[in-house]
Amino acid sequence: MFGYVTINQDELKIRDYKRYRSFYCGLCRSLQKRYGIKGQVILPNDMVFVDILLNGLYEEPLVEEDRFCVVHPAKKQHMAYNGITDYCADMGMLLAYYKLLDDEYDEKKPLSASKARIVRHLAERISDAWPRQAEAVTKYVHDLRSCEEKNVNNLDEVSGLSGKALGEIFVREEDTWSDFLRRMGFFLGKFVYLMDAYEDLDKDRKKNNYNPWFFYEDRKDFDAIVENSLTMMMAECAKEFEKLPIVQDIDILRNIVYSGVWNRYRKIRKESEDAKEEGEG
């Protein structure tokens, strides 16, 4: 679930990029403070987005400071963080733990199992603090494995599992905006799952792993099906996003929602087209 929800730096103003980096470094600081080096290693762009989104919506006071860090020991980095940042750090660690379990299950990776054992007590602590979110992620992993074992070919069903989990993560506390955030996270989660499965097609084929796109890739209009499915998910996500009364950092958020999430897709399509041209040449 990591790595797709990020900025398109080429279309972002310099001041907005610096602002984005301050949230990025703030989340890194929070992960280090709460979980040590183990936390910094899993720093997820997706949770930086959630941090900026929830701060934009609730406008809670931010601590802003310049500090040295392990990653950048020679130059102080500007950091912005608060309680929302700590929440995003918790959710990032929770997702990382379950990804390790999923990797161990799918690919029988001993290293993933070993890493999961190391951070299990951290995941348990997070589950105690945020039981609703933890239950949603646990259910997601369980139901996804069930779909994989049954070889489910329904894209909407299997991607919806990721959507439900991310929807709960978008909602820190139940309030007036919970339904909007939950729906936004739901459609973004579906997009991320489908995008990840699309990127992993070749790898999953070689390793004989489950991938719902296998049921569609022989169709002549496969590329159109993928693009239309992803576009529909992000259109619904954007519709819910625009209902939120956000002014703070709105340009950064719109950059991510309307452009940044497509970075990997554009890269995959370009690599595919380049390979096709080389084959024809």
C-alpha positions, 0 to 999 in steps of 0.5 A: 500500500506504500509509494503511490500517493506522492507529489508530482514535483515537476508541477509543484511550486518551490515553496510548496515542495519545501512545505511538503518536505517539512511534513515529510521530515516531520513524519520521519522525526515522529517515526524515529522518536516513537519507533527508532530506526525501525520507524524511519526505514518504513517512512511512507509517502502515503502517510505524508499525504494523510498528514497534510490532508488531516492537518489541512482539514483540522488546522491543528497547531504545528510545531515547526523547527530546523533540526539535524537528523540521522539521514541528513547529519550535515544540514538542518532540515525544516520539520513540521509535526503535531499530534496528527503526525504521530497518528500517521506514524502509528498508521504507517508502522501498522501498515508496514507490519501487516505488509511484512506478514503479507510478504511472508505469506505470499512469497515465503520470505524468511526475512519478512517473517523475522522483521515482522517478529521484531516489530510485532510488539509495536503493532500490538501497542498501536492496536491498543491505541487505535483498535478500530483502525487496527481491526480494519487492517487485520480484516483486510489482510484476512479477507485478501488472503481468502480472495487469493485462495479462492482466486477471485476475479472480481476487481471491485470486490478484491480492491474494495478490501484495501479501500475499506482499510484505508478508509478507516485509516483516513478517519482518526476520530469520528466527527462531521467529516468522517464519512467524507474522509472514509469514502475518500480513503475507500476509493484511494485504497482501491486505486492503490491496490489496482495500481500495485497489482498492475505494476506487479503483473510480470513479477506475480506471473513469474512467482505464480502469485495471485493477481486479479488483472490476470483475468483481463490481460488477454483482452485487446482492450486491457490497457483501456480497462486498466486506465478506465478503472484507475481513472474512475477510482481517482475521480470518486476520490477527488469528488469526496476530497473537494467536499472537504473545507480545506484551504491550508496546503490545498495546492499540495493536496491537489497536486497529489490527488490529480497528478502525483498518484499517476507518477508510477502509472505514467512510468509503467506505460512509458516503459511498456511503450519503449519496450514495444518500440524496441521489439518492433525495431 
